[in-house]
Amino acid sequence: MTLETRVLHPTLAVEIVGLPLWETLDDPTVATLRDLYSRYGVLVFRRQALSERELADFCALLGPLERTVRSDWASPAVPEVTVLSNLKDGLGRNIGGLGDGELQWHSDQSYMEKPATGAALYALELPPEGGETFWVDLRAAYAKLPRPLRAQITGKRGIFDYAKRLAGYGRDSDQQISEEARRLTPPVTHALVRAHPETGDRSLYLDSTTTIGIDYMDISSGMALLDEIYAAATRDEFVYAHQWQVGDLVVWDNGFTMHRRTPFNPGARRLMKRMTMNLDKYRHVLPDGRLAQSEVGMPI
């Protein structure tokens, strides 16, 4: 099968046109999708009608599925599927997570020692306005960083802590991280610059919602440097903005992107299904996490 594609951003996003993902895909089609995935950070499939099982089966073609640490957000039918919504059940309890507020630039699972960098989001119910998602290409951003700024981050490792992201969610149930989740997510460090295994292209690895400093730098200096990098890396020219439609499936690579979501009316319904995949280390740039020696910017 010859795939029809439409480039949505020069370096970052491509739409796969008219491919029904509920059908069995032949090997050449899967190989082409994997190649596109390794070259673009964002793949867009529109007008999909997928059960949770069909969604999981398709995403598994791109990498082994992983269950996230937030088991309270997992689908009871297919636990690899994470439910993201602002809906409540008949007892007033949250269905899934991440509500309706604004999320700042972040990379999923950056707080893990070995993040599963593949991700997918499938839209089922959407608000009439707001809730757009933006992705930024951190390869293109690195290529255009001023040389003095590149020199400052060469060899540096950021410190990433899940507790910072939880504090930003604003809901008591999210801020009170369970002991099990805390055990699974101690602070880690990741190199701020990595090279792609196939192309050698360098990219940044950033997350404004979990980074608490830079290893071997004092906190204020480290955060000031990170703020400078964020400002340079998130310029409009590096960003793809996605206007969601019901039936959209977007797949992305957290290894060289960050993303964020705009807020929307909390009275409007929004329901998404999310997948997490482990990507091929020979075709995707993977973070090289290590346990942090301390929770501050200086080693103990």
N, C-alpha and C positions, 0 to 999 in steps of 0.2 A: 504493500500500500504506500502510495506517495502522499506524504503529509503536506497540507497547505498551511503555510505560516504567514504571520503578519507581525512585523517588528513594531513594538510599542514604545521602545526606548533604544537608542543606538547601541548601548553596551549591555543593557540590564534585563530587558523584558521582551518576550515574544509570545504571541497568541498562536495556539494550535487550533486551526479552524475546522469545525465540522467533524471532530473525531468522537464517536460515541463510546465513552469509557465503560459503559455497562456491558459492552460486548467483549468477547475474548480477542485480545490483540495478538497478531502474529509476531514472530521473533524479529523480523526486520523493522517493524514499527516500534517495538520496544527498544531496539538498539538505537534507532534514530532519536527517540525521546530521551534516552540516557545521554546521548551525545549533546543534544540541545540543552539538557539540564546541566551538563558539565561546563558549557560555554556561556549560558545565560544564568543569571541569578534568579530569574522569575519566569515561570511558565504559566500561561493563562489558558484555561479551557472553559468555554461558555456553553450554556444551554444543556447542562448535565442533569440527569434524573437518577440519582444513585441511592441505593440502600446503604446502611452502614457497612454491611459485609462487602458490597461492591466497591465502596470507597476504600476500605481497607485492602481489598485484593489488588486494586489498581496501584495504590501507593507502595505496596510490597514489591511491585515490579521495579521500583526505583531504589529500594534499599530495605533491609530488614526492619520491621516495625518495632517500636519501643513504647512501653507504657511509661508515662511521665510520673514524677513524684507526687503529683496532686491526684491521688486516687479518688478523692471526693468529687472530682470533676469528670471522672471516667463514665462512659456509657455502661449501663448494666448489661446490655446485650452483647456489645463488642468492646471489651475493656481497653483495647488499643485506641479507640476513638475517644477524644476529649470533647466535652460539651462546653461551648462558650456561649453564654446568654445572659440577659438581664431578666429572665423569666423566673417565676416562683411556682412551687407546687401548691396543692390544695391546703397545706398547713402553713403556707407563707415562707417556706424554706427556699433558699436559692437553688436554682437548677443550673449546675455548671458554675463557671466563674467568669471573671473579668468584666462583668456588669456593663455599664454604659459610660464610664468616664474616659478621659483622654489618657492614652498611653504614650510615654515619651520614647525617643529613639532607643531601641534595644535589640539584642540578639537572643533568641530563645536558648535556654539551657547554658548560657555563658557561665553560670555559677557552678556547673558540673566540671569535674576533672576531665571527663571525656564526653563532651556534649554530642548528642545525636543531632547533627546539623541539618538534616533534611526535614522539611515541614510542609504541610498542606492545610488549606482552609477552604471549606465548602459552605456556601451561603444558602440557607433555607428560608429565613425570614429576615427582612431588612427594614430599617426605619425609612420614612419618606425622604429624609435628608440627613446629612452627617454620617459618621461612621466610615469615612473613606480610609483606606490604608495606603501608606507611602513606604516605598523601599528605596534604599540608597546603595549605590555601587561603591564599595570600599576599595575596589581595585582602581577604578578611575580616580577616586579621591586621593589615594596614595600617590598615583602618578603625577598629580598636580599639586601635591604639598610643596610649600617653599622648602628649599634645600636645608636651611637652618633648622626647620621644624623636623624634617626627616632625620637629620643628624641627632637631634635631641632624643628621639624615640628609638633609634637603632639599638637593638639588644635589650630594650626595656620590657618589663612584664607588668601588666596591670593586675590588681587584686580585685577579685569579683566575689560578692557576698549576696546570697539570696535574701538575707534578712533586710537588706536595703530595699529590694523590690517589694517585698511584702509590706513594708512600712508605707510605701507609696500607693498601695491599692486603696487604702482608706476604709476598709471594712474590718471590723473586729475579728471576724472569723478568719480573715486572711492574715492579719497581723500576728495572731497567736499560732505560730507555726508549731506543728506537732513535734514531739521528741523524735519520732521516726523520720520525719522529713528533715529535721535539723541534723540528724545523724548522717543522712544521705547527702546533705549539701553543706559541708563545712567550707569556709572560705578557700578559694583556689587562686592560683595565678596562671595567666596565659600571656604568651608573647603578643605584643601589640602589632607586630609586623610578621607576616609569614609569606612563603612562596608557594605558588600553585604547583602540584607535583607534575603536571603535564607541560604547562606553558612556562613555568618559572616566574610568571607575573606576580608581583608582590601586592599584598592587600593588607589593610588595617583590620584589626579585630577589636571591636568596641561595643560597649553597652552602658549607656548613661544611667540605667536604672539599677545596675548592680555593682558598678565599679566604685570602690572606696579609696583608691589610691594607686600608686605605682611602687612596686617593690624597690627597696633601697633608696627611696626618696621620702622626705618628711611629707606629712599629709597635705599641708597647704601648698607646697611647691608641686606635688604630684597632681593634685586636683586642678591647680591653675594650668598646668601643662595639658591635662586632659580636656579642660574647657576650650583651650586654644585649638586642639585637634578636632573636637566636635564641631566647632564653628567653621573650620576649614573644610571638613569632610561632608557636611550636610548642605552644601550649596545646591541650589535648584537644578543645576546642570547635571548633577549626579543622581537625581531623584526620579523615580517612576511613581505616579499617582494613580491608584486604581479606584475607579467608580464602580462599586459592586452592583451586580444584578443577581436576582434569584437564579440559582442554578450554576453560578460561577464556582469553579474550582481553581485555586491558585496554589501552585507549588513553588517553593523557594529554597534557597541554599543559605543557611545562616552563617556559613563559613566566611563569606565575603560580603554580606549585606547586614544592614540593620533595617528595622521597620518601626512604624508608629501608626496609631489610629487616632482620628479626630473624634471628639465627643459628639453625642446626639441627644435628642430629647429622651430623658429617662422614662417617659410614659409610652414611648414607641417600642415595639417588640423587635428584638434582634436575636436570632438563633443561628449559630455556626457550628460546624463539626470540624475538629482539627485532628491531624495526624502528625506523628513524629517518626522519622526514619533515620537509620544509621547509613551513612553514605560510604561509597567505595574510597578508601584512602589513596588509591592510585589515580583517581579521576577528580577528586574534590580536595580542597585544602581543609584540613582538619585541625582544630585547636590542640595544642600540646600542653594540657593542664597538669599542674602540680599542686599538691596541698600547700596552702600558704603557711609560712612559719609563724605568722602572727596576724591579728586582725587590724593592724595599722600599717603604715607605710614603711616602717623600719623593721629589719629582722630582729628576732629575740636572741 
